[in-house]
Amino acid sequence: MTIASVLEHLERYAPLSLAQSWDNVGLLIGDPGRPVNRVLITLDATANALGYAIEHDFDLILSHHPLIFRPISKITNPVILNMIEARISLISMHTNFDAALGGVNHALADALDLEVQESLGDPEKGDIGLICAYPSPQSLKETAEDVKAKLMAPALKLWTAGLDEDTMINRVAICGGAGGSVLDNATAKADLLITGDISYHSFLDSKIPHIDAGHFATEYPALAALQDSLSSIGVGSEILDPRIHEWTLNMRYL
């Protein structure tokens, strides 16, 4: 199996046409003709991820967030340099994976045991997010506790929008990662938004409750979907243990 074959498979799963215009996805580092035996799947192509890949003889890193976002005129980033020197390739599946059927948001729905009802926006335009429901309605407080436990989030923010914590929740909008762009659609279609990276003013302006479980916690479940996809074509892979990730090692909630 070559890198080109792996990339072709992944792009059938999450077409590049779904990526936002500002994004940089696909093969970012490496020779498409090189063989692939082992793939390390990670949220970010960080120094720790690369160190683990080198130590355990991986040929390819498959990351969600691109290591290279903008055109570069010189290569001085030590992660890029070490990746090239170690002959480890890099594929990134970002906003195309966010919007794909069975991608980031479907994985988040599965992790939260939510039933998917419809898209939050227009899938043909690459809009992200889903409208979901729990098998039976539950209170805002119960929902927040459920999200924290199922995503193993060390902390989360609950914006009540002036509602009592016993308010029952029916329709839930979800968006893995940073969900600020879906606030208007969520307000129009749902009783609650579950996402990450909501800003101060977005909280203040919101007319519906929000659960901000963080970028990391709302996207990590999607890595298992990438692993399942690679397994379907016989490519061996491993998901980077979140305890090795710099976010887990360095972030403190005081």
N, C-alpha and C positions, 0 to 999 in steps of 0.2 A: 504494500500500500504506500503510495507516494503522498507528499503534502498536497499536491494538486488534486488527487482523488479525495482526500479528506475534506479539502476546501469545497470541492464540488458538491459533496454530500451535505456539508453544513449549510451551503448556500441554497440548496433545495429546501432545507428545513426552515431557514430564516433568510429569505431572499434579500439581496443587497438593495433592491428597490424599496424595501421597507425602512431603510436607514434614513435618518434625518440628513438634510443637505450639508449640515456643518460637521457631520460625524466622519470618522475614519475607520472603516471596518475591512475585514478580509485578511489577507496575508500581509503583515507589516514587516516582518524580518524573515529571510530565508529563501532557499531555492525551491521552487515548486516541484522539481524533479527528485528531490531527496526522499529516501524512504523514511517511513514512520513506523516505529515499533511501540513506543510508549508515549502517552500524552498526559501532561499535568494540567488539570483544570483548576482555574483560580479566578477570583473576582478581579484581581489586579496583578499585573506583571511587575511585582515589586522585587526588591533585593532579596527578601526572604524566600519568595517563590522561586526566584532564579537559583538561589543557593541550594534549595531543596531539589530542584530539577537537575542541577549539576551533580549533586551528591548521589542521586538515585538513578542516574543514567536515562533521563527522559530526552526524547528527540525534539519534542514540540511542546510549547506552552499554549494552551487555549484559554484566553482571558475574556472576561466580559468587557471591562473598561480598556480602551486602547492605551497603549503606552505612548504612542505618537499621535497627537491630535492635529497639530499644525505642521506645514512644511518646515523642514529644518535645513539650515545652510551649513551646519557643521555637526559632527558627532562627538560630543564630549560627555554625554550622560553615561555614568559608569554602568548602569544596568544594561543599556543598549550595547556598550562596548564589550562587556563580559558575556552577553548573550551571543554576540557575533563570534567572539573568540572561542566560546564553548561549542559553537556550531549548533545552537539550539534555536529553532525557528519559533515564530510567534504569529498566531492567528487571533484576531479579536472579533467578537460578535457582540455588538453593543445595541444601538437603538433598533437595528433589524431584529435582534433577539428579543428586545422589549416588546415589539409589536407582533411577533410571529405567533401563529396558532401553536399552542403548546410551549410557548416561551416563558419569559420572566413572570408575567402576570398570571398565567395559568398555573405555573409552579407555585406561586404565592397562594393562589386560591386552594390548591391541593394541600399545601402546608397548613392552612387555616381551616380545612374541612368545609370550605364554602362551595355552594352550588353555583356554577357560572350560568348567568341568564342571558347576557348580551354584552356587546362591546360598549365601552364608555364613550368612545368617539367614533370616527369613521375609519375602519380598518384599511380601506383602500388608500387613505392618505397617510398611513403609518401612524395614526393616532394610537396612543397607549392607554391602558387601563381597561378594567372590566366592571360590569355591574353583577353583583353576586347576592346570594342570600344564605343564611344559615338554615339547616333543616327545620328549625323552629325558632321563632323570635326570642331574643334574649336582651337583657338590659344593657345599657351603655357600660356600666361598671363591669358586668360579667364579660362583655366583649373585650374590654381593655385587658382584663386579667387573662382571658383566653389567648389573646394575641401575644402578650408578653411571654406566656408559658410555651406556646407552640413555636414561636420564633426564637425562643431562648434569648430574648432581648434583655440585657442587664438593666435597662431603664427605658421608659417611653414617656411621651407627653400626651396627655388627654385634654383636648379642648372641648368643653361642654357646650359652647355656644349658648349659654344661659339655660340649658336644660338640666333637669334633675338626673342624677346618675342612675336612677331607676327607670328612666325612659326606655321603652322597648324599641329595639332596632329591627327593621325588616330588610330594607334594601341597603346593600353595602357596596360602595365604590372602592376599588383597590388599584393601586399603582405602585409597583416595586421601584425602589430608588427614590429619586427626587420627584415628587408629584405636584409641585406648584403649578405646572402648566395645565393640570386637569381640574382645577378647583371649580371653574364655572360649570363644566359638564357635570361634575359630581354634585354640585348644589342643585342642579336642575333635575337630577335623576335618582338621587340616593338620600338616605337618612344619615349616612356616616361615610367618611373617607378614611381609609387606612393606607398610609404611605410613609414617606420619610422626608426629611429636610424641608419642613414647612417653615417659612420665615415668620418673624414676629408680626409684621403687618398683615400677612395672609391669615394668620390666626385671628387677629382683631377684626378683619373684614368678613370672616366666614359666618354664614348663617346656619351651617350645619356642623355637628361635632366632627372633630378630627382625632385620629390616633396616629401620632408620629412615632413609629417604632424604630426609625433610623434607616439610613441608606443601606448599611451593611446587613442588618437583620432581615430587611425585606427583599434583598436580592440573593443572598447566599443560597436559599433553597433551590434557585433555578439552576445551579451548577449540576445538580443531579439529573436534570433533563438533558443537559449536554452530554453527560456520561452515558445515559441511556441511548442517546442518538448515536454515539460512537460505537457502543456495544453492538448496535444493530448491523454494523458493517464489519464487525470483527476486530475493531481497534481497541487495544487495551488502554485503560486510562485510570487515573486516580485523582480524586478531588483533594486539593490542599486542605489539610486540617485547619479549621478556622483559628485554632489556638496558636498556629504558627504565623498567622497574618499580623502585620504590623498594627492594624487597628485594634485587635484584641490585646496584643502585648503592651500597647502604649496608651490606650484610652482608659481614663479613670472617671468614674461617676461619683462625685463627692457630695 
